[in-house]
């Protein structure tokens, strides 16, 4: 159960209904996840949904790149809803079940192409250290140009915010789905998940 009340169509103000209708009529198709909390401030929800739609559906990056970065972020933050939604999207974009299973269980994935390795290592390094090694950054620029690397970094940052919102407010899973991720503990409290580095990629 959510820690805060979540607006429903019957309880929404006119401003909330306006944003809600924009969300459900767009590519998302329904209101799930962090926007349920953001609707407490309709202006925040309006800008949030526009940024999210741009980063998910309007960048120069292939969906495979974006969705892989998102599931790495979801695993790092133990974000149940984010994983539930985006593991399906990553699978549809071409990420194999074996790779998704490895990330879900915090094991080293075995990728079959270099682009996936770069995305995984980039997302891991940024999540674990707050930095990206120069050689890896340069390789990402060669693959996706400056605009693509700016977008990739923004995707990771945006879905970190999504994860924090879902976790802080304990937004419930959609459709009564079970929580897909185990949550490690440290000193009896939930801890962030460590991400398995790729061999030869240094600390990730």
Secondary structure, DSSP 4 states (H G I P E B T S, - for coil): --SS----TTT--HHHHHHHHHHHTSTT-S--TTHHHHTTSHHHHHHHHHHHHHHHHSSSS-HHHHHHHHHHHHHHTT-HHHHHHHHHHHHHTT--HHHHHHHHTT-----SSHHHHHHHHHHHHHHHHS---HHHHHHHHHHHHHHHHHHHHHHHHHHHHHHHHHHHHTPPPGGGPPP-S---EETTEE-PPPPPPPTTS---
